[in-house]
Amino acid sequence: MSAGVLFQPGRIGSVEIANRLVRAGTSETAAGEAGEITEKLVEIYEDLARNRVGLILSGHMYCHTRGQYATRQVGIHEDGMVPGLTRLAEAVHRHGGKLFAQLAHAGSQSRVVGNQPLAPSPIPNALTGRVVGAASEAEIQEAIAAFAAGAARAVQAGFDGLHIHGANGYLISEFSSPLTNQRTDRWGGSPEARDTFFVEVLKAVRKAVPTRMAVTVKVGLQDAVPGGMQIAEGVRRCGILAGAGADAIEVSCNAMRLPSDSAKEYVAVGRRRALGDLLLHRLLSPPHPEAYFLEPARLLRKRVSKPIILVGGMRTPTTMELIVERGDADFVALARPFIREPDLVVKLAEGRRGPVACTSCNLCLMHESHHSLRCWRIPRRRLMEHALYRLRGGFREAHRPHTD
């Protein structure tokens, strides 16, 4: 095994990437009230690029106002966003980094109070409980056009590629799952019909951007909800997407009941680390194993030849190296570890062999839509701030079920 395998250059479409380490998209709650880029966001992204992250996938950007997931989420829904997005891309490029814009539509998973989202069918969202009416043909076409328009804005802003979010319970996931798509028209009713929305979004994005522009997809290969989409359908769908022009595929889960369905807690955290990081409640349960989406990635590898981006709980250099060395995936993507250690790639390049500092406690996810992105375990005073915020009921309003 080559110790330097993570630092070999890679390619996605026409984009050359300096190493195999990717920052996976994560909610940042750091945009302005209208979705605009802020100095805080520029700082987050520039810090990652300065510290040699090979590819940065942006946090999910809503391409339509009805598709906004949460407050202070970055928007790519109107032309007025382009100047700020340009500043973001320029900040990454100053340090030689690469940046893909992650295009998203939250569907019925929107947590924005008063928003009027859409969904394929009026089924309660498994994560939020929100129910919205079935989208009309005109609304479906409007959503597809919004993805394409967002892609065009990303090109104008100077991003290196596009990343279409088709996982984690958002609108594309809802069209992909038999649990949430109970239509009987051309948009649902069979596995092949459930392919249609995702494929049409991909085609529209491809048409809206230059031919050589990298376009990648994040795909939920199976539902985390009982009775939902099985992995065979997800793998088959990835083959269709690869044939329709996807330059790479990021592996994830589809419909979710809990945030931890896609972001497992306490990955590879043993008792000693739990005690050292004040995770006393972790001592009552076993740690999750590393690379929890590895088996789906291996099944996908048998189906597609396009590059695979594997996210999901890689916490030691050995695990990351073996995944790339064995060809299970071409790139390793991390989200939570970069929140605590934005300089993690530099540490790995300098020979770090121990686990990442992140303990996957998910406090960062708990504060989504409440506070800007940060690790709540360092400095230690943040743990007290978190506890006080929770005791005062700060989380209640944003996480109440929605009905429309």
ROBA-480024 format. One record per atom (N, C-alpha, C, O): residue in three letters; x, y, z. Coordinates in steps of 0.2 Angstrom, whole numbers, plus 5000, padded with zeros to 4 digits. Each point is the difference from the previous one (the first is absolute). Layout:
N
ALAXYZ;...
# end
This chain:
404
MET500449945000;MET499650065000;MET500450065000;MET500550015004;SER499450044992;SER500450064999;SER499750055005;SER499450025000;ALA501050005005;ALA499850055005;ALA499850074997;ALA499750045003;GLY500549974990;GLY499950064997;GLY499450004996;GLY499950054996;VAL499749905004;VAL499449994995;VAL499550065001;VAL499750014995;LEU500250015011;LEU499550065000;LEU500350064997;LEU499650054999;PHE501049955000;PHE500350074997;PHE500249994993;PHE500450044997;GLN499449914999;GLN500049994993;GLN499550054997;GLN499450005002;PRO500750034992;PRO499550044997;PRO499549964997;PRO500149944999;GLY499350095001;GLY499449964997;GLY499650054995;GLY500250054999;ARG499349924998;ARG499750044994;ARG499249985001;ARG499849945001;ILE499850114998;ILE499349995000;ILE499850044994;ILE500050075000;GLY499849904994;GLY499950034994;GLY500650044998;GLY500549964999;SER499550104999;SER500650044998;SER500350035006;SER500550044998;VAL499349955008;VAL500350035005;VAL500649965004;VAL499949955002;GLU500750084998;GLU500549975003;GLU500050025008;GLU500050065001;ILE500149895003;ILE499950015007;ILE500749975003;ILE500249954999;ALA500150105006;ALA500649985002;ALA500149945004;ALA500649975000;ASN498950015004;ASN500049945004;ASN499349975000;ASN499650024997;ARG500449935007;ARG499449965000;ARG499550025006;ARG499649965002;LEU500550095001;LEU499750025006;LEU499550064999;LEU500250054997;VAL499149935004;VAL499550054998;VAL499650025007;VAL499949965004;ARG500050104996;ARG499550035005;ARG499349994998;ARG499850034995;ALA499949935008;ALA499349984998;ALA499550065003;ALA500250045004;GLY499349974992;GLY499650065001;GLY499649995007;GLY499949955002;THR500050115002;THR499749995006;THR499650075001;THR500350054997;SER499249955007;SER499750065001;SER500450055004;SER500449985005;GLU499650084994;GLU500450055003;GLU499750055004;GLU500350035005;THR499049994994;THR499750055004;THR500450065000;THR500050035006;ALA500349994989;ALA500450065000;ALA499950054994;ALA500450055000;ALA499149944997;ALA499850054994;ALA499650055003;ALA499850005006;GLY500150054990;GLY499650065003;GLY499249984999;GLY499949944998;GLU499750105005;GLU499349985000;GLU499749994994;GLU499549964999;ALA500750074995;ALA499849994993;ALA500449944997;ALA499949994994;GLY500549985009;GLY500449944997;GLY500750034997;GLY500349964997;GLU499950105004;GLU500650034997;GLU500649975004;GLU500049995006;ILE500650014990;ILE500649985003;ILE500250065005;ILE500050064999;THR500349925007;THR500350045005;THR500749995001;THR500349954997;GLU500050105007;GLU500749995001;GLU500249945004;GLU500549974999;LYS499050005005;LYS500149945004;LYS500149944995;LYS500449965001;LEU499150044994;LEU500149954995;LEU500650004996;LEU500449954999;VAL499850114999;VAL500750004996;VAL500549985005;VAL500549974997;GLU499550055009;GLU500549975005;GLU500149935000;GLU500549975000;ILE498950005001;ILE499949925000;ILE500449974994;ILE500449955001;TYR499450074993;TYR500249974994;TYR500750024999;TYR500449954998;GLU499850115003;GLU500750014999;GLU500549975004;GLU500549984998;ASP499350005009;ASP500449975004;ASP500149924998;ASP500549985001;LEU498949994996;LEU500149944997;LEU500549994995;LEU500449964999;ALA499550094996;ALA500550004994;ALA500750025002;ALA500449964997;ARG499750085008;ARG500750025002;ARG500349935003;ARG500650005000;ASN499049965003;ASN500249945003;ASN500049944996;ASN500049945002;ARG500050074991;ARG500149954995;ARG499549954999;ARG500149944998;VAL499350075004;VAL499449964998;VAL500049994993;VAL499950064996;GLY500149885001;GLY500050004993;GLY499450024996;GLY500150044995;LEU499349955007;LEU499450024997;LEU499550025006;LEU499949965005;ILE499850094994;ILE499550035005;ILE499349994997;ILE499950044995;LEU499749925008;LEU499350004998;LEU499650055004;LEU500150005006;SER499650054991;SER499750055004;SER499449975004;SER499849954999;GLY500050095006;GLY499449985004;GLY499450004995;GLY500150044995;HIS499449935006;HIS499450004995;HIS499750075000;HIS499850035004;MET500249994989;MET499750064998;MET499350004997;MET499949964996;TYR499650075007;TYR499450004997;TYR499950034994;TYR500250064999;CYS499649914996;CYS499950024993;CYS499350044999;CYS499950034995;HIS499749965009;HIS499350035000;HIS499850025007;HIS500149965005;THR499550104995;THR499850025007;THR499649945004;THR500050005006;ARG499649974990;ARG499649945003;ARG500449945002;ARG499849965004;GLY500850044994;GLY500549955001;GLY500550015006;GLY500449975001;GLN499550095002;GLN500450025006;GLN499949955006;GLN499449995002;TYR501149985000;TYR500049955006;TYR499950045007;TYR499649985004;ALA500950074997;ALA500050035007;ALA500250074999;ALA500250024995;THR499750025010;THR500250075001;THR500850004999;THR500449965002;ARG499850104995;ARG500750014999;ARG500449954996;ARG500649995001;GLN499049984995;GLN500349954995;GLN500250044993;GLN499750054999;VAL500849934998;VAL500350044994;VAL499549994995;VAL499749944998;GLY500150114998;GLY499650004994;GLY500350004994;GLY500550044999;ILE499349934996;ILE500350014993;ILE499450004995;ILE500049984994;HIS499450055009;HIS499450004997;HIS499850074996;HIS499550004996;GLU501050055004;GLU499850064996;GLU500750034998;GLU500549985004;ASP499550064991;ASP500650034998;ASP500450045005;ASP500650014999;GLY499050025005;GLY500350045005;GLY500549975005;GLY500450035003;MET499649904997;MET500549965004;MET500749994997;MET500449995003;VAL499650034990;VAL500649994996;VAL500650035003;VAL500649975001;PRO499450105001;PRO500650035002;PRO500349975006;PRO500649995001;GLY499049995004;GLY500249975006;GLY500349934999;GLY500549985002;LEU499249984993;LEU500249944999;LEU500750004996;LEU500449965001;THR499750104995;THR500650014997;THR500650015005;THR500549984999;ARG499350065006;ARG500550015006;ARG500249935003;ARG500649995001;LEU498949975000;LEU500249935003;LEU500449964995;LEU500549985003;ALA499450024991;ALA500449964995;ALA500750035000;ALA500549975000;GLU499650105000;GLU500650034999;GLU500449995007;GLU500649994999;ALA499150005006;ALA500449995007;ALA500349934999;ALA500549995003;VAL499149964995;VAL500349934999;VAL500550004995;VAL500549975001;HIS499450064993;HIS500550004995;HIS500750045002;HIS500549984997;ARG499450065007;ARG500750045002;ARG500549955003;ARG500650015000;HIS499149935003;HIS500549955003;HIS500049944995;HIS500349955003;GLY499550054991;GLY500149954996;GLY499449945001;GLY500149954997;GLY499450075007;GLY499549955001;GLY499549994995;GLY500050044995;LYS499649915005;LYS499449994995;LYS499450005004;LYS499949975006;LEU499650064991;LEU499350015003;LEU499449984996;LEU500050034994;PHE499649925008;PHE499449994997;PHE499450025003;PHE500050005007;ALA499550034990;ALA499450035003;ALA499549945000;ALA499849974996;GLN500050025010;GLN499549945002;GLN499350034999;GLN499850045004;LEU499849944991;LEU499450034998;LEU499449955004;LEU500149944999;ALA499550105004;ALA499549965004;ALA499350035000;ALA499950064999;HIS499649905002;HIS499350025001;HIS499849955006;HIS500049944999;ALA499750095006;ALA499949975006;ALA499349965000;ALA499949955004;GLY499750064991;GLY499449975000;GLY499650005006;GLY500050065003;SER499649895000;SER499650015006;SER500550005006;SER499750005005;GLN500949994994;GLN500550005006;GLN500150075002;GLN500450015005;SER499450044992;SER500150075002;SER499850015007;SER499549985002;ARG500950055002;ARG499950025007;ARG499850085000;ARG499950025006;VAL500050014988;VAL499950075000;VAL499250015002;VAL499649994996;VAL500350055009;VAL499350015002;VAL499750054995;VAL500350054999;GLY499149934999;GLY499750044995;GLY500149994993;GLY499750034995;ASN500849935004;ASN500249984993;ASN499549964997;ASN499649965003;GLN500350044990;GLN499649954996;GLN500449964996;GLN500050014994;PRO500249935009;PRO500549964996;PRO499549954996;PRO499450014999;LEU500949944997;LEU499749964996;LEU500349935001;LEU500549995003;ALA499149964995;ALA500249935001;ALA499649964994;ALA499550024998;PRO500849925001;PRO499649964995;PRO499349985002;PRO499649994996;SER500449995010;SER499349985003;SER499950025007;SER500550025004;PRO498949994999;PRO499950035006;PRO500149955006;PRO499549975003;ILE501150014998;ILE500249955005;ILE500450045005;ILE500550044998;PRO499449945009;PRO500450045005;PRO500749984999;PRO500349954999;ASN500150115001;ASN500849995000;ASN500249965006;ASN499850025006;ALA500649934993;ALA500249955005;ALA500550045005;ALA500049985006;LEU500350074992;LEU500450045005;LEU499750065004;LEU500150015006;THR499550034990;THR499650055003;THR499350005001;THR499750045004;GLY500049914993;GLY499349995001;GLY499650044996;GLY499350005000;ARG501050044996;ARG499650054996;ARG499749974994;ARG500249954997;VAL499250075002;VAL499549974994;VAL499950064995;VAL499750055003;VAL500449944991;VAL499850054995;VAL499749974994;VAL500049944999;GLY499650094997;GLY499649974995;GLY500549984994;GLY500650025000;ALA499149944996;ALA500449974994;ALA500150054995;ALA499650044999;ALA501049974999;ALA500250054995;ALA499649994993;ALA499949944998;SER499950114999;SER499750004994;SER500649994994;SER500650015002;GLU499249984992;GLU500549994995;GLU500450074999;GLU500650004999;ALA499050055001;ALA500350075000;ALA500550015005;ALA500650034999;GLU499349955007;GLU500450015006;GLU500649954999;GLU500650025002;ILE499349924996;ILE500649964999;ILE500550034995;ILE500650005001;GLN499150034993;GLN500450034995;GLN500450065003;GLN500650014998;GLU499050035006;GLU500350065003;GLU500649985004;GLU500550035001;ALA499549915003;ALA500549985005;ALA500649984995;ALA500650015002;ILE499349954993;ILE500549984996;ILE500450064997;ILE500650005000;ALA499050054997;ALA500350064998;ALA500450045005;ALA500550034998;ALA499349965008;ALA500350045006;ALA500749975001;ALA500550035001;PHE499649904998;PHE500749975001;PHE500450024994;PHE500650025001;ALA499149994993;ALA500450024994;ALA500350075001;ALA500550024999;ALA499050025003;ALA500250085001;ALA500550005006;ALA500450054999;GLY499549915006;GLY500650015005;GLY500649984998;GLY500550035001;ALA499549924994;ALA500749974997;ALA500350064996;ALA500650015001;ALA499050024995;ALA500250064996;ALA500350055004;ALA500550034999;ARG499249995007;ARG500350055005;ARG500749985002;ARG500450045001;ALA499649895001;ALA500749985003;ALA500550004995;ALA500650025001;VAL499349974992;VAL500550014995;VAL500250075000;VAL500650024999;GLN498950035001;GLN500150074999;GLN500450025006;GLN500550054999;ALA499449925007;ALA500450025006;ALA500749975000;ALA500450025004;GLY499849934991;GLY500749985000;GLY500149935004;GLY500649985001;PHE498849995001;PHE500149935003;PHE500349954995;PHE500050014994;ASP500449945008;ASP500349954996;ASP499649944998;ASP500149974995;GLY499350035008;GLY499549944999;GLY499450015003;GLY499950055005;LEU499649914994;LEU499349995003;LEU500049945003;LEU500249944998;HIS499450065008;HIS499949935004;HIS499250005001;HIS499850055004;ILE499949914993;ILE499250005001;ILE499949955006;ILE500149945000;HIS499550095005;HIS499849975006;HIS499449954999;HIS499450034999;GLY500749915000;GLY499449954999;GLY500049955006;GLY499949944999;ALA500250085007;ALA500049965006;ALA499750035006;ALA499850065000;ASN500249905005;ASN499950035007;ASN499350035001;ASN499850045004;GLY499749934992;GLY499350025001;GLY499750064997;GLY499550025000;TYR501050024996;TYR499850064996;TYR499549984994;TYR499949944999;LEU500050114997;LEU499549994995;LEU500249944995;LEU499549964998;ILE501150045000;ILE500249954995;ILE499949935003;ILE499849954997;SER500450045010;SER499949945004;SER499349985000;SER499849944999;GLU499750115002;GLU499349995000;GLU499749974994;GLU499649955000;PHE500750074994;PHE499849984994;PHE500349934999;PHE499749964996;SER500850025007;SER500449944999;SER499749945004;SER500149944999;SER499550085006;SER499849945005;SER499349984999;SER499650054999;PRO500349895002;PRO499349984999;PRO499650025006;PRO499350005000;LEU501050015006;LEU499650035006;LEU499750074999;LEU499550015002;THR500950034994;THR499850075000;THR499750024993;THR499750054999;ASN500449904996;ASN499850014993;ASN499549954999;ASN500149944998;GLN499250085002;GLN499549954999;GLN499650034994;GLN499449984999;ARG500950054997;ARG499750034994;ARG499949944995;ARG500349955000;THR499250064995;THR499949954995;THR500150024993;THR499849974995;ASP500550105004;ASP500150024994;ASP500749994998;ASP500349955003;ARG500050094992;ARG500749984998;ARG500550015005;ARG500649984999;TRP499250065007;TRP500550015005;TRP500049955005;TRP500450015005;GLY499249944995;GLY500049955005;GLY499649944998;GLY499750004995;GLY500349955010;GLY499649944999;GLY500449944998;GLY499849945000;SER500950074999;SER500449944999;SER500750035001;SER500150065000;PRO500449895001;PRO500750025001;PRO500250044995;PRO500450055001;GLU499549944992;GLU500250034995;GLU499750074999;GLU500350054999;ALA499149965003;ALA499650065000;ALA500350055006;ALA500150064999;ARG500149915006;ARG500450035006;ARG500650034998;ARG500350045003;ASP500049934992;ASP500750034997;ASP499950074997;ASP500450045000;THR499049974997;THR499950054996;THR500250075002;THR500350044997;PHE499549985009;PHE500150075003;PHE500750015000;PHE500350054998;PHE500149905005;PHE500750015001;PHE500450014993;PHE500450044999;VAL499449914997;VAL500350014993;VAL499850064996;VAL500550034997;GLU498949995004;GLU499850074997;GLU500450065003;GLU500250044996;VAL499949965010;VAL500450055003;VAL500750004998;VAL500350054998;LEU500049895002;LEU500749994997;LEU500150034993;LEU500450034998;LYS499149954998;LYS500050024993;LYS500050074999;LYS500350044996;ALA499249995008;ALA499950085000;ALA500650035002;ALA500250054997;VAL500249935008;VAL500650035003;VAL500549994994;VAL500450054999;ARG499749894999;ARG500549994994;ARG499950054994;ARG500550034998;LYS498849985001;LYS499950054994;LYS500150075002;LYS500250044995;ALA499849985011;ALA500150075002;ALA500750025001;ALA500150065001;VAL500449894999;VAL500750025002;VAL500449984994;VAL499849964995;PRO500850065004;PRO500549984995;PRO500149935000;PRO500049965005;THR500250014989;THR500049934999;THR500649975005;THR499949945002;ARG500650094999;ARG500649985004;ARG499950015007;ARG500449985004;MET499050054998;MET499950015007;MET499949945004;MET499649964998;ALA500750035008;ALA499949945004;ALA499350005003;ALA499850055003;VAL499849904996;VAL499449995004;VAL500049945003;VAL500049944997;THR499950065010;THR500049945004;THR499349995004;THR499650055000;VAL500349905003;VAL499349985003;VAL500249975007;VAL500449965001;LYS499250065004;LYS499949975006;LYS499449965000;LYS499550024999;VAL500649915002;VAL499449964999;VAL499949965006;VAL500449975003;GLY498950024999;GLY499849965006;GLY499949934997;GLY499549994996;LEU500949965005;LEU500049944997;LEU499449955004;LEU499849964996;GLN500050065010;GLN499549965003;GLN499750055005;GLN500350045003;ASP499049944999;ASP499750045005;ASP500249975007;ASP500149945001;ALA499950115004;ALA500249985007;ALA499349995003;ALA500049995006;VAL499550014991;VAL499349995003;VAL499749934998;VAL500149984994;PRO499749985011;PRO499849934998;PRO499550004995;PRO499550044999;GLY500549914996;GLY499649994995;GLY500150054994;GLY499650004995;GLY501050035005;GLY500150054995;GLY500449974994;GLY500149944999;MET500250114997;MET500449984995;MET500649965001;MET500450015005;GLN499749934992;GLN500549965001;GLN500750014996;GLN499950044995;ILE500649945007;ILE500750024997;ILE500049984992;ILE500350034997;ALA499449915001;ALA500049984993;ALA499750064996;ALA500350014995;GLU499250025007;GLU499750054996;GLU500550065000;GLU500150034995;GLY500249995011;GLY500550065000;GLY500649994995;GLY500250044997;VAL500049905003;VAL500649984996;VAL499850004993;VAL500450034996;ARG499149955002;ARG499750004993;ARG500050074998;ARG500150024994;ARG499650025010;ARG499950074999;ARG500650044999;ARG500150044995;CYS500449945008;CYS500750034999;CYS500349994994;CYS500350044996;GLY499549905001;GLY500249984993;GLY499750044995;GLY500350024995;ILE499150005006;ILE499650044996;ILE500350075000;ILE500150034995;LEU500050005011;LEU500350065000;LEU500750014997;LEU500250054997;ALA500249905004;ALA500750004997;ALA499950004993;ALA500450044996;GLY499149925001;GLY499950014993;GLY499850064997;GLY500050024994;ALA499650025011;ALA499750064998;ALA500550065001;ALA499850064999;GLY500849935003;GLY500550055000;GLY500350025007;GLY500350055000;ALA499549915005;ALA500350025007;ALA500849984999;ALA500249944998;ASP500250105004;ASP500749995000;ASP500349965006;ASP500549975000;ALA499150035006;ALA500249975006;ALA499449995004;ALA499550044999;ILE500549915006;ILE499449995004;ILE500350005007;ILE500449965002;GLU499250085002;GLU500149995008;GLU499549965003;GLU499450014998;VAL500849945006;VAL499649955003;VAL499750025006;VAL500450035004;SER498949974997;SER499750025006;SER499449965001;SER499949954996;CYS499750075009;CYS499349965001;CYS499550054997;CYS500150064999;ASN499349915001;ASN499450044996;ASN499650025006;ASN500250055004;ALA499149934996;ALA499650035006;ALA500249985006;ALA500349955002;MET499750105003;MET500249995007;MET499550015005;MET499550044999;ARG500649935007;ARG499650015006;ARG500350055005;ARG499750045003;LEU501049964997;LEU500450045004;LEU500650024997;LEU500249974995;PRO500150095007;PRO500650024997;PRO500649955000;PRO500450004996;SER499649965009;SER500549955001;SER499949944995;SER500549965000;ASP499050044996;ASP500049954995;ASP500550014995;ASP500349964997;SER499950115002;SER500550014995;SER500750025004;SER500550014997;ALA499450015009;ALA500650025004;ALA500049965007;ALA499850035005;LYS500549914994;LYS500049965006;LYS500450035006;LYS500450044999;GLU499349955007;GLU500350035006;GLU500649955003;GLU500049944999;TYR500550105004;TYR500649965003;TYR500349954996;TYR500149945002;VAL500150084992;VAL500349954995;VAL500749995003;VAL500450055001;ALA499849895000;ALA500749985002;ALA500250035006;ALA500650015001;VAL498950015004;VAL500250035006;VAL500049955006;VAL499549985002;GLY501150005000;GLY500149955005;GLY499950035007;GLY499950065000;ARG500149905005;ARG499950035007;ARG500550055002;ARG499850055003;ARG500849944996;ARG500550055002;ARG499950074997;ARG500050055003;ARG499849954990;ARG499950064997;ARG499350035002;ARG500050065001;ALA499549905001;ALA499450035003;ALA500150035006;ALA499750055001;LEU500749925003;LEU500250035007;LEU500450074999;LEU499850055003;GLY500649954992;GLY500550064999;GLY499650054997;GLY500250065001;ASP499249934996;ASP499650054997;ASP499450025003;ASP499550024997;LEU500449955009;LEU499450015004;LEU499449974997;LEU499550035001;LEU500649924996;LEU499449964997;LEU499849955004;LEU500049944998;LEU499850075008;LEU499849955005;LEU499449964998;LEU500049945002;HIS499550094995;HIS499449964997;HIS500249954995;HIS499749954999;ARG500950064997;ARG500249954995;ARG500249945004;ARG500049944996;LEU500250065010;LEU500249945003;LEU499549955001;LEU500149945002;LEU499350084997;LEU499449955001;LEU499849974993;LEU499649965000;SER500850064995;SER499849974993;SER500649984996;SER500550045001;PRO499549924995;PRO500749984996;PRO500150054994;PRO499550044998;PRO501149975000;PRO500150054995;PRO499849974993;PRO500049944999;HIS499850114997;HIS499949984993;HIS500649984996;HIS500550045001;PRO499549914995;PRO500749994996;PRO500150054995;PRO499550044998;GLU501149964999;GLU500250054995;GLU499749984993;GLU499749944999;ALA500250114997;ALA499849994993;ALA499449964999;ALA500049954997;TYR499450085006;TYR499449965000;TYR499650004994;TYR499549974999;PHE500850074996;PHE499749994993;PHE500549964995;PHE499950004994;LEU500549975009;LEU500549964996;LEU499749954996;LEU500249994994;GLU499449975009;GLU499749944996;GLU499650024994;GLU500049984995;PRO499550085006;PRO499750024994;PRO500550034995;PRO499949994994;ALA500650045008;ALA500550024995;ALA500349944996;ALA500250014994;ARG500049945009;ARG500249944997;ARG499549974995;ARG500249984995;LEU499250025007;LEU499549984995;LEU500050044994;LEU499949984994;LEU500150095007;LEU500050054995;LEU500649994995;LEU499950014994;ARG500749975009;ARG500649994996;ARG499949954995;ARG500350014995;LYS499349945006;LYS499949954996;LYS499650024994;LYS500049974994;ARG499650095007;ARG499550024995;ARG500350064996;ARG499850004994;VAL500650045008;VAL500250064997;VAL500850015000;VAL500349975004;SER499950064991;SER500750014999;SER500250075002;SER500650025000;LYS498950035001;LYS500150075001;LYS500350005007;LYS499949955005;PRO500550104997;PRO500350015007;PRO499450005005;PRO499550024999;ILE500749955007;ILE499649995006;ILE500350045005;ILE500550005002;ILE499050055001;ILE500250035006;ILE499749975006;ILE499450005000;LEU501049985005;LEU499749965006;LEU500050055006;LEU500550025002;VAL498949995000;VAL499950045007;VAL499849955005;VAL499749954998;GLY500350075008;GLY499749965005;GLY500549975005;GLY500149945000;GLY500250105005;GLY500349975005;GLY500749974999;GLY500249955003;MET500250084993;MET500749985000;MET500450045005;MET500050065000;ARG500349915005;ARG500350035005;ARG500749995002;ARG500350035004;THR500049924992;THR500749995001;THR500450004993;THR499749984995;PRO500950045005;PRO500450004993;PRO500049934997;PRO500049994994;THR500149965010;THR500049934997;THR499449984996;THR500049984995;THR499450045008;THR499449984997;THR499950044993;THR499849974995;MET500450105006;MET499950044994;MET500549974994;MET499850004994;GLU500849985008;GLU500549984995;GLU499849934997;GLU500049994994;LEU499749975010;LEU499849934998;LEU499450014995;LEU500049964995;ILE499550085006;ILE499550014996;ILE500250034993;ILE499749974995;VAL500850075004;VAL500250034994;VAL500549944997;VAL500049994994;GLU500449985010;GLU500549954997;GLU499649944997;GLU500249984995;ARG499350005008;ARG499649944998;ARG499550024994;ARG499849964997;GLY500250105002;GLY499550024994;GLY499350005002;GLY499550014996;ASP500349995011;ASP499350005002;ASP499750074998;ASP499450014999;ALA501050045002;ALA499850074998;ALA500750044997;ALA500549985002;ASP499350074995;ASP500650044997;ASP500250065004;ASP500550025000;PHE499050005004;PHE500150065004;PHE499649985007;PHE499549975000;VAL500850065005;VAL499849995007;VAL499750075002;VAL500450055000;ALA499049955002;ALA499750075002;ALA499850005008;ALA499849955002;LEU500450105001;LEU499950015007;LEU499650075001;LEU500150054996;ALA499449955009;ALA499750065001;ALA500150025008;ALA500450055000;ARG499449915004;ARG500150035007;ARG500750005002;ARG500250055004;PRO500349914994;PRO500750015002;PRO500350064998;PRO500450035004;PHE499450004991;PHE500250074997;PHE499750055004;PHE500350065000;ILE499249935004;ILE499750065004;ILE500550015006;ILE500150055002;ARG500149895001;ARG500550015006;ARG500750014998;ARG500450035003;GLU499849944991;GLU500750014998;GLU500050024992;GLU500149954996;PRO499850115003;PRO500150024993;PRO500749994997;PRO500050004994;ASP500549995010;ASP500649994998;ASP500249925000;ASP500649985000;LEU498949984999;LEU500149935001;LEU500449974994;LEU500449965001;VAL499550074993;VAL500449974994;VAL500850015001;VAL500449964999;VAL499750105004;VAL500750025001;VAL500349955005;VAL500649985000;LYS499050005005;LYS500349965006;LYS500149934997;LYS500549965001;LEU499050024994;LEU500149934997;LEU500650004996;LEU500449954999;ALA499750104997;ALA500650014996;ALA500750005004;ALA500549984997;GLU499450045009;GLU500650005004;GLU500149945004;GLU500549995004;GLY499149964995;GLY500149935003;GLY499549985005;GLY500249955003;ARG499350094998;ARG499649985006;ARG499749934999;ARG499849994994;ARG500249975011;ARG499849934999;ARG499449995005;ARG499649954999;GLY500350095006;GLY499549995005;GLY499350024997;GLY500050034994;PRO499449965009;PRO499450024998;PRO499950075000;PRO500350045003;VAL499249984993;VAL499850075000;VAL499850025007;VAL499849965004;ALA500250114997;ALA499750025007;ALA499350005000;ALA499749995006;CYS499950014989;CYS499350005000;CYS499749945003;CYS500349944999;THR499350065006;THR499749945003;THR499349994998;THR499649965003;SER500250074991;SER499349994997;SER499450015006;SER499649965000;CYS500550095004;CYS499550015005;CYS499450034998;CYS499449995003;ASN500650044991;ASN499450034996;ASN499750065003;ASN499550024999;LEU500950015006;LEU499850065003;LEU499950064994;LEU499650045000;CYS500949954995;CYS500050054995;CYS499449994996;CYS499750064997;LEU500049885002;LEU499449994996;LEU499450035004;LEU499550024998;MET500549975009;MET499550025004;MET499950085000;MET499450025001;HIS501150014998;HIS500050075000;HIS499850034993;HIS500050064998;GLU499949904997;GLU499950024993;GLU499350045000;GLU499549995004;SER500650074993;SER499450054999;SER500050045007;SER499650055000;HIS500849945005;HIS500050045006;HIS500750045000;HIS499950065002;HIS500649914997;HIS500750035001;HIS500449984994;HIS499949954996;SER500650105002;SER500449984994;SER500549945002;SER500149995006;LEU500149984988;LEU500449945001;LEU500650015004;LEU500450045000;ARG499749915005;ARG500550005005;ARG500049935003;ARG499549975000;CYS501150025003;CYS500149945004;CYS499850025007;CYS500250055003;TRP499349925001;TRP499850025006;TRP500449965006;TRP499850015006;ARG500749964992;ARG500449975005;ARG500650045002;ARG500449985005;ILE499850064990;ILE500650045001;ILE499850084999;ILE499750014995;PRO500650035009;PRO500249995006;PRO499549985005;PRO499450004998;ARG500849975008;ARG499549975004;ARG499550045003;ARG499449985001;ARG500650094999;ARG499550045002;ARG499449994995;ARG499450025002;ARG500749964992;ARG499449994996;ARG499549955002;ARG499450004999;LEU500949955004;LEU499649955003;LEU499550035005;LEU499449985000;MET500850065004;MET499650045005;MET499550044996;MET499450005002;GLU500850034993;GLU499550054996;GLU499549954997;GLU499450025000;HIS500849924997;HIS499549964997;HIS499549985006;HIS499450004998;ALA500849985008;ALA499649975005;ALA499550065002;ALA499449985001;LEU500850085000;LEU499650055002;LEU499550024994;LEU499450015002;TYR500849984992;TYR499550024994;TYR499549945000;TYR499450024999;ARG500849925003;ARG499549955000;ARG499550005006;ARG499449994999;LEU500950035006;LEU499650005006;LEU499450065000;LEU499549995003;ARG500750064993;ARG499650064999;ARG499549994995;ARG499650044998;GLY500449904999;GLY499549984995;GLY500150034993;GLY499650014996;GLY501150005002;GLY500150034994;GLY499949964994;GLY499950034994;PHE500149915007;PHE499949954994;PHE499349994998;PHE499849974995;ARG499750055009;ARG499349975000;ARG499750024993;ARG499749964997;GLU500350115002;GLU499650034995;GLU500249974993;GLU499649984996;ALA501050025002;ALA500349984994;ALA499949934998;ALA500049984994;HIS499849985011;HIS500049924999;HIS499349985001;HIS499949945001;ARG499650105000;ARG499349985000;ARG499849974994;ARG500250034994;PRO499349925006;PRO499749984993;PRO499650054997;PRO499850055002;HIS500249954991;HIS499750044996;HIS499449974997;HIS500049944998;THR499550105001;THR499449984996;THR499850054995;THR500050065002;ASP499849934992;ASP499850054996;ASP499349984997;ASP499750044996;
# end
